[in-house]
Amino acid sequence: MDLFIYLFAALFSVINPIGTVPIFVGLTHDESKKERSRISLWTAINVFIILIVSFFIGQYALTFFGIGIDSLRIAGGLIIVSSGFSLLSGKFNKKRGVNKKVETDAQKRNDIALTPLAMPMLAGPGSISLLIAFYQEHQTTTEIIIATLAILSIGITIFIILRSAHYLAQLLGAAGIVAISRIVGFIVIAIGIQYIVSAIINIIKANLS
């Protein structure tokens, strides 16, 4: 249970679906309630697929390119820390690649569930690198099942949040969403720093041994 809570909390903090609420509302304000539900569902499914593929296949990409796990931890940690600072400064939306041109293009297309919603807004480099590093340290059958359930739970949570996005936007207001995003941002920074520190410690131990 501790492992499940750890991975779920880490993914939730990095992905930050609450921070996606105002973007989702803006992209779907002209859609019917049924269409919003469909987009929410397919966004969650796409995020689940991207994350689960990254979890199981990401290590082979590292091997192919000759990238060590500690290098991945440092790179992923830097990305996660950057995302955290963006959340604290209120500039996270820009970091997600959703500029005005992308937003306008998304509004013109029939389906925005894959891009920009699922990727890069939700399943970005931070969450992908986090899962790849996690898999390197937890490869028993039980741990893999727990990780899969945590990823599935994240997908379900994303669906619930996006499905309720218009209600949440009215309930929390812009100030509430910003406040939550900044709290999450602090947690994200701590997660990123932990990844970098653990990688540096491993490198030092390897050089001393």
C-alpha positions as CSV (number, residue, x, y, z in Angstrom):
1,M,0.0,0.0,0.0
2,D,2.9,2.4,0.8
3,L,4.4,1.8,-2.6
4,F,1.0,2.4,-4.3
5,I,0.5,5.7,-2.4
6,Y,4.0,6.8,-3.2
7,L,3.7,6.3,-6.9
8,F,0.2,7.6,-7.1
9,A,1.1,10.8,-5.2
10,A,4.3,11.3,-7.2
11,L,2.5,10.9,-10.6
12,F,-0.4,13.1,-9.4
13,S,2.0,15.8,-8.4
14,V,4.0,15.7,-11.6
15,I,1.0,15.4,-13.9
16,N,-1.1,17.9,-11.9
17,P,-4.5,17.3,-13.5
18,I,-6.0,20.1,-11.3
19,G,-3.8,22.6,-13.2
20,T,-5.3,21.3,-16.5
21,V,-8.8,22.3,-15.5
22,P,-8.8,25.9,-16.8
23,I,-7.2,24.7,-20.1
24,F,-9.8,21.9,-20.5
25,V,-12.6,24.4,-19.8
26,G,-11.2,26.8,-22.4
27,L,-10.9,24.1,-25.0
28,T,-14.3,22.6,-24.4
29,H,-16.5,25.6,-23.6
30,D,-18.6,25.2,-26.8
31,E,-19.0,21.4,-26.4
32,S,-22.1,19.6,-25.1
33,K,-21.9,17.8,-21.7
34,K,-21.9,14.4,-23.5
35,E,-19.0,15.5,-25.7
36,R,-17.0,16.7,-22.7
37,S,-17.5,13.3,-21.0
38,R,-16.2,11.6,-24.2
39,I,-13.2,13.8,-24.4
40,S,-12.5,13.3,-20.7
41,L,-12.7,9.5,-21.0
42,W,-10.4,9.3,-24.1
43,T,-7.9,11.7,-22.5
44,A,-7.7,9.5,-19.5
45,I,-7.4,6.4,-21.7
46,N,-4.6,8.0,-23.8
47,V,-2.7,9.1,-20.6
48,F,-3.0,5.5,-19.2
49,I,-1.7,4.0,-22.5
50,I,1.2,6.5,-22.7
51,L,2.2,5.9,-19.1
52,I,1.9,2.2,-19.1
53,V,4.0,1.9,-22.4
54,S,6.6,4.2,-20.8
55,F,6.7,2.1,-17.7
56,F,7.2,-1.3,-19.5
57,I,9.2,-0.3,-22.6
58,G,11.1,2.8,-21.5
59,Q,14.0,0.9,-20.1
60,Y,14.6,-0.7,-23.6
61,A,14.8,2.8,-25.1
62,L,17.5,3.7,-22.5
63,T,19.4,0.5,-23.3
64,F,19.2,1.3,-27.1
65,F,20.6,4.8,-26.6
66,G,23.1,3.8,-24.0
67,I,21.6,6.0,-21.3
68,G,22.3,5.1,-17.7
69,I,19.5,5.1,-15.0
70,D,21.3,7.7,-13.0
71,S,21.6,10.0,-16.0
72,L,17.8,9.5,-16.5
73,R,17.2,10.4,-12.9
74,I,19.1,13.6,-13.1
75,A,17.5,14.6,-16.4
76,G,14.1,13.7,-15.2
77,G,14.7,15.4,-11.9
78,L,15.7,18.6,-13.7
79,I,12.5,18.4,-15.8
80,I,10.4,17.8,-12.7
81,V,12.0,20.6,-10.7
82,S,11.5,22.9,-13.7
83,S,7.8,22.0,-13.8
84,G,7.6,22.6,-10.1
85,F,9.0,26.1,-10.4
86,S,6.6,26.8,-13.3
87,L,3.7,25.8,-11.0
88,L,4.9,28.1,-8.3
89,S,5.3,31.0,-10.6
90,G,2.0,30.4,-12.3
91,K,3.6,29.8,-15.7
92,F,3.0,26.0,-16.0
93,N,0.5,26.3,-18.9
94,K,3.2,27.8,-21.1
95,K,5.6,25.1,-20.2
96,R,3.1,22.5,-21.4
97,G,3.3,23.6,-25.0
98,V,-0.2,25.1,-25.1
99,N,0.4,28.5,-26.6
100,K,-2.2,30.5,-28.4
101,K,-1.6,28.9,-31.7
102,V,-1.9,25.4,-30.3
103,E,-5.0,26.3,-28.4
104,T,-6.6,27.8,-31.5
105,D,-5.7,24.7,-33.6
106,A,-7.1,22.4,-30.9
107,Q,-10.4,24.2,-30.8
108,K,-10.7,23.7,-34.6
109,R,-10.2,20.0,-34.4
110,N,-12.8,17.4,-33.6
111,D,-10.8,15.5,-31.1
112,I,-8.3,17.0,-28.6
113,A,-8.1,14.0,-26.3
114,L,-4.7,12.9,-27.5
115,T,-3.1,16.2,-28.2
116,P,-2.8,18.6,-26.6
117,L,-4.6,17.2,-23.6
118,A,-3.1,13.7,-23.0
119,M,0.3,14.8,-24.5
120,P,2.1,17.0,-23.7
121,M,-0.2,18.6,-21.1
122,L,-0.7,15.5,-18.9
123,A,1.7,12.7,-19.8
124,G,4.9,14.7,-20.3
125,P,8.6,14.1,-19.9
126,G,8.5,14.4,-16.1
127,S,6.0,11.6,-15.6
128,I,7.5,9.4,-18.3
129,S,11.1,9.6,-16.8
130,L,9.6,9.1,-13.3
131,L,8.0,5.8,-14.4
132,I,11.1,4.6,-16.2
133,A,13.3,5.2,-13.1
134,F,10.6,3.6,-10.9
135,Y,10.6,0.4,-13.0
136,Q,14.4,0.1,-12.7
137,E,14.0,-0.2,-8.9
138,H,10.8,-2.2,-8.6
139,Q,10.7,-5.2,-10.9
140,T,9.1,-7.9,-8.8
141,T,5.7,-9.2,-9.9
142,T,3.9,-7.7,-6.9
143,E,5.6,-4.3,-7.4
144,I,4.7,-4.3,-11.1
145,I,1.1,-5.1,-10.3
146,I,1.0,-2.3,-7.7
147,A,2.5,0.2,-10.2
148,T,0.0,-0.8,-12.9
149,L,-2.8,-0.2,-10.4
150,A,-1.4,3.1,-9.5
151,I,-1.2,4.2,-13.1
152,L,-4.7,2.9,-13.7
153,S,-5.9,4.9,-10.7
154,I,-4.2,8.1,-12.1
155,G,-6.1,7.5,-15.3
156,I,-9.4,7.2,-13.4
157,T,-8.6,10.3,-11.4
158,I,-7.9,12.3,-14.5
159,F,-11.2,11.3,-16.0
160,I,-13.1,12.3,-12.8
161,I,-11.3,15.6,-12.6
162,L,-11.7,16.5,-16.3
163,R,-15.3,15.3,-16.2
164,S,-16.0,17.7,-13.4
165,A,-13.7,20.4,-14.8
166,H,-16.4,23.0,-15.5
167,Y,-17.9,22.5,-12.1
168,L,-14.5,22.7,-10.4
169,A,-13.6,25.9,-12.3
170,Q,-16.8,27.5,-10.9
171,L,-16.3,26.1,-7.4
172,L,-12.6,26.8,-6.9
173,G,-12.3,29.9,-9.2
174,A,-9.1,31.0,-10.7
175,A,-7.5,31.8,-7.3
176,G,-8.3,28.4,-5.9
177,I,-6.8,26.6,-8.9
178,V,-3.7,28.7,-8.7
179,A,-3.4,28.1,-4.9
180,I,-3.6,24.3,-5.4
181,S,-1.2,24.3,-8.3
182,R,1.4,26.2,-6.2
183,I,1.1,23.8,-3.3
184,V,1.5,20.9,-5.7
185,G,4.4,22.8,-7.3
186,F,6.3,22.7,-4.0
187,I,5.8,18.9,-3.8
188,V,6.9,18.5,-7.4
189,I,10.2,20.4,-6.7
190,A,10.9,18.1,-3.7
191,I,10.3,15.0,-5.8
192,G,12.6,16.3,-8.6
193,I,15.4,17.2,-6.1
194,Q,15.1,13.7,-4.5
195,Y,15.7,12.1,-7.9
196,I,18.7,14.2,-8.5
197,V,20.2,13.6,-5.0
198,S,19.7,9.9,-5.2
199,A,21.4,9.8,-8.6
200,I,24.4,11.8,-7.4
201,I,24.8,9.5,-4.3
202,N,24.7,6.4,-6.6
203,I,27.3,7.9,-8.9
204,I,29.6,8.8,-5.9
205,K,29.2,5.3,-4.4
206,A,30.0,3.7,-7.8
207,N,33.2,5.8,-8.2
208,L,34.4,5.1,-4.6
209,S,33.8,1.3,-4.8
